[in-house]
Amino acid sequence: MKFPGELLHVFDGGVWDEDRIASVRPAPGEIEAVEFAEPADLPALMTPDDARRALSALRARTNGAGVVLLEDGRPLVPTLLDRVNAFTRHRAVHHWPWQEGPAPAGMPVRQYWGWLFAPDGRVLTLLDPVNGAACLPGGTPEPQDQGDPAATLTREAAEEAAVRISVPVLLGYLPDEHHSGGPCVRVRMAARLTEVGPSRPDPAIGQTYVRALATPEQVIELFDWGLPAADQLAAVHQARARLGIPRAARQRLTELPDATDLTTL
C-alpha cells in the first residue's frame, strides 16, 4: 500500500463542563486561545481537509460504533450520517427550560413534536438528505385537528414520515418567549411506531426526509438544546418505560426502510 502522506488521529475529548473549560491554560508562544465552535462553522475556521476530518470524527462519535478509518478526511465506509452530510448546517438552537405537564391555559401552542419509539427503544428522527439537519416528527396544529394534540401529532407523523403511531402520551413543553409571533410553547409527546409506509414528500414543504432510527441520546446530539436537554431526556426515558419499551444500546444511526416490519427491530 503506497502511503506518501501523514498518518493523523482525531481523539474524542469527552464532554467538558464550565469549570474544566475555565481551567485551560494555552501554552505561551504556541497557542493564543481556545474556542468552541458550532460544527457547521468548521469549514470557515479550518483548512478543508482538517474540517472534513473533524466533521467525520464528530459523526463517528455520534454513531458510537468505534474507530473510523478516513482517507483524505473521508470515511472509507460512509455511514448514514456521512451520506446526509450531518452537522454541515447549524443545529436547531432551543435553549428553553423544560417544563413537565400540560401547556399553561391560554398559552398558544406553536408545535407538537413526538418522540416516536421503535420496538428496540430507538426513536424516529427526520434528516435533511442534503445537509443532515435533523427534526423530530411533528408540526403546527391545523383546524382539522379540532384542538386535539394527539390528532396533530398523528397527522404530522403520517404526512412527514409516512408512519402510524399509537395514542401519544404527554411529556411536557418548552416555553418560547422570543417567537416572532409572540410568546408560545412547544409541546413534546411520545408514542410507539405501529406501521411504516413508503417514504414520500411532506405535503407542506415538498421535502422527502431520510427517516433514521437513533437512540434518544443520539437525537439530543443532533440538536443544540443546551443544559435543559438533560431534563427532557429524563422525561423521554420515563415515557419509554411506561410504554414498556426497552432502552436501546448505542449503535450507528440506521435508515428506516419503506414498509419496515417493526417486529424485526
Disulfide bonds with the S-S distance in Angstrom:
none
